[in-house]
Amino acid sequence: KAGVTQTPRYLIKTRGQQVTLSCSPISGHRSVSWYQQTPGQGLQFLFEYFSETQRNKGNFPGRFSGRQFSNSRSEMNVSTLELGDSALYLCASSPGGGPSYEQYFGPGTRLTVT
Amino acid sequence: DQQVKQNSPSLSVQEGRISILNCDYTNSMFDYFLWYKKYPAEGPTFLISISSIKDKNEDGRFTVFLNKSAKHLSLHIVPSQPGDSAVYFCAASAEGGGADGLTFGKGTHLIIQP
């Protein structure tokens, strides 16, 4: 099976702009989670989608949002970008249907906000 | 407040010896623990996991030990190989995935020296 894919891999945006990141899960996986990785905070959970519904949400401001499509592909949107949003954004998928313990990660999207 | 702590940012071990990576947690609701391995420019890769009903789980060269009373787990790699050089993340989850998804530590950079 193909792994989790994320596009784009690298992105440079200006403060105040908005950005959309895309994630395609492993075929058959219905749960998609998003994480932010920064050197200071490590990996932090953003949210999880299952069957097009947000099932869990981390402690991030409302500028961070997401959605999932019927084919399980997911997008994450960040509006009004701030310098502190510069990070590696990781998407992970799992079969879902129950606790999403063993998640399979994509390579990430490196977002730089200038 | 960091619920999962990896107090050693880096660890250097000679090839062939045992590598021991440690992780402490504070949330008593965590009942499932995972270790992930991450190479540069790649997403984390699932390595091994353990449920709170066990105190040990073994998979080849990798063994995870859980001490619930101490809220401590460790990953043993025996023997250590050059390809084991990577950043290792400890992660924890509460039953049902919890509202926080997976909670990660900040990682330990393992360096295997020839």
Interface residues (C-beta under 8 A of the other chain):
Chain A: V4 S33 Y35 Q41 G42 L43 Q44 F45 F47 E48 R55 N56 K57 G58 N59 L90 A92 P99 S100 Y101 E102 Q103 Y104 F105 G106 P107 G108
Chain B: Y32 L34 Y36 A41 E42 G43 P44 T45 F46 S49 F89 A91 S93 E95 G96 G97 G98 A99 D100 G101 L102 T103 F104 G105 K106 G107
